[in-house]
Amino acid sequence: MPNIIPSRSERSIIKSVFKQYPLESILFGLWQLKDELDPIGIAYATTIAIEFSNPGQYDSEIKYLDK
């Protein structure tokens, strides 16, 4: 079974990307990719998103993520 937990350098790259987007944009992007990603990867990305992204305003438009 492959290691799905990102390394320290991969985690820092994820953090730097997630800091650019509001939380609801990241969660919506993960939801859109739910069929392409494994559940553990989604859960891990969600915890990083909650920790490092800024909460947005739900009345504003969602900023779509690049894959």
N, C-alpha and C positions, 0 to 999 in steps of 0.2 A: 504494500500500500504506500503511495507516495506521500511525502511530507507536505501537508497543506497549510501548515502554520508558517506565515512569512518570516523570513530572517529579519534581523535587526535593521539592516539597510533597506530591505523591502518595506518594512514598517515605517521607516522615516520618509520614504517616498510617498507612501499612502497618506501619511499625516500631512505632508506638504501639499498634496493635491486636495485633500478634504478640507483644509483650512480655507480654500478659495471658494467653497460652495456653502450655502446654508444647509442645515440638516435635512429639511424636507426634500431638497433636490437630490441629495445622496440616497436617502431612503427610497424615493421614487425611482431613481436609476437602478438601484439594487432590485427593486420589485420588477422592473422591466426585464432584467436579466435573470430572473429567478429560474428559468428553464435552462439557462446556459451555465450557471454557477452551481457548485455543490452547496448544500445547506450549511456545512461548517464554515466554508469560506464566506458565505453571506452573513452568518452570525458574527464572525470575526471582524469583517468589514463594518458591520453595524456598530459593534462596540467601539471601534476606533472612531467612527463617525460621530457617535454620541459624545465621546470624550474630547474630540478636537475640532469639530466644526461649530460654527456659530448658529444658534437658533435663528431661523428666519421668521418672516411674517407670513402667515397663510393667506393674507389678502394680496400679496405680491405674486408675480409670475414665478413659476418654477424655472430655474436655470438648468438646462439639460446638460448632463455629463457626457463627455466623450468616453467611448469604451476604453 
